[in-house]
């Protein structure tokens, strides 16, 4: 899964995905599910891994870890600040969460 992902954010995106996986990991081993990567089939391109949209739990966890600092939470999730604000607004998450 890691090798098949395009990693448009390069090392920074990889770091954020691994940090998020460490937070979400239920056992002592990080699985593909913990990474938030899924396999999508493209036209004659084989398998392409892409990141899953962060859900409410992931966003709230990132905000808690960042002590409410939006830019740090966004970086942890591999998002821009604006993208995180849009997702928070969509999910009804307050900035002080």
Rosetta blueprint (number, residue, H / E / L):
1 X L
2 X L
3 X L
4 X L
5 X E
6 X L
7 X L
8 X L
9 X L
10 X H
11 X H
12 X H
13 X H
14 X H
15 X H
16 X H
17 X H
18 X H
19 X H
20 X H
21 X H
22 X H
23 X H
24 X H
25 X L
26 X L
27 X L
28 X L
29 X L
30 X L
31 X L
32 X H
33 X H
34 X H
35 X H
36 X L
37 X E
38 X E
39 X E
40 X E
41 X E
42 X L
43 X L
44 X L
45 X L
46 X L
47 X E
48 X E
49 X E
50 X E
51 X E
52 X L
53 X L
54 X L
55 X L
56 X H
57 X H
58 X H
59 X H
60 X H
61 X H
62 X H
63 X H
64 X H
65 X H
66 X L
67 X L
68 X L
69 X L
70 X H
71 X H
72 X H
73 X H
74 X H
75 X H
76 X H
77 X H
78 X L
79 X L
80 X L
81 X H
82 X H
83 X H
84 X H
85 X H
86 X H
87 X H
88 X H
89 X H
90 X H
91 X H
92 X L
93 X L
94 X L
95 X L
96 X L
97 X L
